[in-house]
Amino acid sequence: MLSQKLEAAGCHVLQAVGDADVLVANTAVARAAESPTTVVGENTDLLVLLICHADPESHALYMQSDKKKGKKFRVWDIHWFQRSLGTEMCSLLSFAHAIGGCDTTSHLFGIGKGVPLRQLKNVQNFRKQAYVYSGEATKEEIHHAGEAALACLYGGQPDEGLEKLRHRKFCEKVSTSIAPVQIHTLPPTSAAAKNRSAKVYYEVQEWMGHRALDPQQWGWTLEEGRLDRTTTDLPAAPESLLKSVRCNCKTDCNSPRCTCRKMGLECSVACGECRGTSCSNSSAVEDEDIDDTD
């Protein structure tokens, strides 16, 4: 409907079937081959795509913010960015942006957008994983490269997996802090990293136009006609732990208000009053008769 109204007003309209940023960037690059071109927008994804796809020999290509900073609009010279970053960095920039967090991949807690760029420039192991994402690769290769790249971002050692790194970071925080460790400050688990790595690969391939992939095979699920992120294929905690509840009943735990009884569980030693031994909601424990032989 919006396209029809714009066309009726004399505007040239292109309708995006998939990622609109890709269409905008490709259109701008094509226009820059004929004349100086400016793209108006705020999306960082769009800026990255322009840097990745622009022809360094084309006419001037700019991206301008649609919001003023002070009395002026912010303007980015795409060719200047390309010269500053270099050819190799530009070819791998989409990976650094996607793994650090973009429109379709969640932001990594405590990891700023500059960290992946610095890793890409200075850390050979991180750059090696970026090359895996730039071409055709199997899911196993993507999962391995993604975990290695995430470990780099969180300060891991070469060949240190996320599970070992997560445990090491936890121990360091416990030994140096008097406050409880906040779980979101730790590196992601391997299970979470596997799905994130798949989504990053799908996004990089989509941006670069290399492979047409099925999103449901790369970290997404279809629910009620809409794609939703798959975060992990493991439960948040072991089932036995998730079912662990405790009551603090002052009576015999024979009331439906007893938390344990209401959940269909027996009281346990974790319960506040009964300790799982002195109430009607626990298994009878018979004391063994001990014969003194002295």
N, C-alpha and C positions, 0 to 999 in steps of 0.2 A: 504493500500500500504506500509506504514512504517513497519507494522507487518511482512508482507511478506519479505521485505528486511532484517529485523533483523533475522528472522527465517532462511533465506538463508545463513546468516553469522554465524549461529550456536548459536544464542541467544534464550533463552527460553522466550516466550512472552505470556502474558495474556491480553486479550482485555476487557476493561471495558465497560459494557453496560450502566451503570448509573454513579454514583459518583466514579471517578477514585481513589480518596483518600481512600475511604472505601475499595476498592479492594487492594490497596497497603498496607494499615494497616493490613487487615486480612491476607494477604499473608505473611507479615513480622512476625506476631504473630505465624502463623503456622510454619514458618521456625525456629523461636526461640525455639519452643518445641523440636527441634532436635539438634540445634547447635547455638552458638553465632551469632547474626545477626545485621547488620547495614543497616539502610535505609538512602539513600542519597536524600536530598530534602530541600526546603526552606519554604514550606507551613506550616503555623501555624495550619491550620485545621488538617494536617497530624500528627503533634506533639500531638495535643489533642486526636486524635483517637487512637494513639499508647498508650497513658497514660490510656485511658478508657478501651481498649480491652486487653492489655498485661496481661499475666499470671504472677503474682509475683513470682511464683516458677519455671519459665522457665529459659532457658539459658539467658545470657546477651543480652539485646536489646538496641541498640543505634540509634539515629538519627544524621546524620552528614550533616552539611551545604556543599553545593557544591561551596561555595565561601569562600575565605580565609579572616580572620580578622588578619591583620598583616602578619605573616608568617605561621600561623596555621589555620586549619579548626576548626570551632566550632563544638563541639560534646555534645549531651545531653544524659544522662543516664536515660532511661525510668523507670527502677526499682527504681532509687534514687528519681525521682519525685513522684512515687507512695507511697514510704515510707514517704516522706515529707508531702504530701497532706493528706494522710489517705484514707481509703476505701470509706467513705461517700463523701468526696470532689471529689474523682475520678469518682464516679458514677454520680455526678451532674455537672461535669466539662463541658460536651458538651452543657448544657443549658447556663451556664455562658458565654461560648465562643460565642455561636450563638446569644444570645440576645445583647451582646456587639458589635457584628459585625464580620461576617466571609465572606467567598467567596460569599455566596448567600444572606446574609442579610446586609444591609447597615450599615456603621459605625455611631454611635450616636455622634453628634457634642459635643465636650467638655467632653466626657466621655471616659477616657482612658481604656485600656484593663485590668488594674489592679483593676478598680472599681468593676466590677461584682465579681471578685475573693474575694475581701475583704468583699463585701456584703454577698457572699455565706458563708464565714467563720464566720462573726460576727453578721449578722442580721437574726434573726429567721424568720421574715416575708418573706424575700427574699428567704430563703432556703425552706420555705413552698411552694412557687410558683414553685420553681425548681422541687419539687417532683410531682407536677401536670403534668409537661411536661414529666416526666420520664415514665409515664404509659399511659393507655388508658383513654381518656377524651373526652368530648363533645366539640363542638366549643364554646359554651357559657362558659364552664369552662375554656377553653384556653384563650378566650378573657379577662375574668375577671382576671385570674392569670397573663396574660401578662401585663395588665394595672397596676396591683398592683406592679409587678416587675419593670416596667419602672418608676413608681412613686418613688420607693425606690432608684433607681439609680440617680434620679434628686433631692434627698433630701426631698421627700414628707413625710408627717406624716402618721401614720397608718390609713387606710380607707380614705385617701384623694385622690380623683380621679384626673385624669390628667387635666380635665377642671378647677377644682378649683386650682390645683397646678399651672397650666399655668397662670391663672389670678393672683395668688399671686406673682409669679415670675415676671410677667410683671409689676405689681404695685411696687415691690421692685426696679426693674431696673429704672423705671421712676422717682422714688423718690430719687435715689442716683446717677443718671448719667445726664450729661448735653448734651449727644449725643443721637440721636434717637435710640430706642431699635431695635436691629437686630433680626428679627423674628426667624432666625435659632438658636439663643442662648436659646430659650424657649423649654420646654418639648414638645413632639409631641402631637397632638390632639388625642382624643379618637378614632376618625375614622381612623387615620393613624396607631395608635397603634393596632387596631383590625387586620388589614392586616399584620402588622409586626409580631404580635403574632402567626398568622396562619403559616407564613413562618418559624418562629423559631421552632414551633412544628413539622412541616413537616421535617425540617433539623435534629432535635434531633432524631426523630423516624427513619429516614433514616440512620443516623450514628450508632445508637444503634441496628439497625436491628429488631426493635420491631413490627412495622406495615408497611404494604405496602399501601401507601396512594396515592390518585390521586392529583397531584400538583395543578390542576385547581380548586380543592375544598379547597385548603389551601394556598391562597395568590398569585396564579399565573394565568396568562391568556395565551392562545395560539394565537399568532399573526404571520401570514405568516409562519407557521410551526415551530416557535420557541417560547419557554416559556419566558414571560416577567413579571416583577413584577407588582402586583396591589398595588398601593400606598395608595389610599383612595377611598371610595365610595361617597365622598362629593365633591362639587366644591371648588375651591380655595377660593372663597368668594361668598356671596349672588349674585344672578344674577343681581339684581338692582344695586349693587355696581360695578360689572364688566362692566355694560353698562354705568356707569357714565363717561361721557367725558365732556370736556369744550373747548370752542374756545376762541380765543383772537382777533377776527376780528375787524378791524378798521372801516369797512364800515357797511352796513346794513345786513350782514350775508346772502346775496342773491347769493353769489358765491359758486360754487361746492367745492371751497377750504375750506369752512367753515367746521371745524371738526364735529360739531354737525349735520349739514345738510348731510354731506357725510355718517355719520353713521345712518341716518334715525331717528335722535332724535331732539327734540326741544331744543332750548337754555334754560339755567336755570340760577338761581341766582349765580351759580359757575363760569359762564363765565366772562372773564376779562373785556370786554367793555360794552356789551349790558345788562348784568345781567338778560337776559331772558325776558326783558320787553320792550326794545326799538329797536327791530329789526323785520325783516320780517319772522324770523324763530321761532317765539314764539306765543303762543295762545293769542288772543286779550283779554285784561283785561279791562273791563268797570268799571270806577269809580262809586261807588254808590253815588246817590244824597242824601245829608244829609240835611234835613230840620231843620233849626234853629227854635226852638219853644220859645226861650226867647224873 
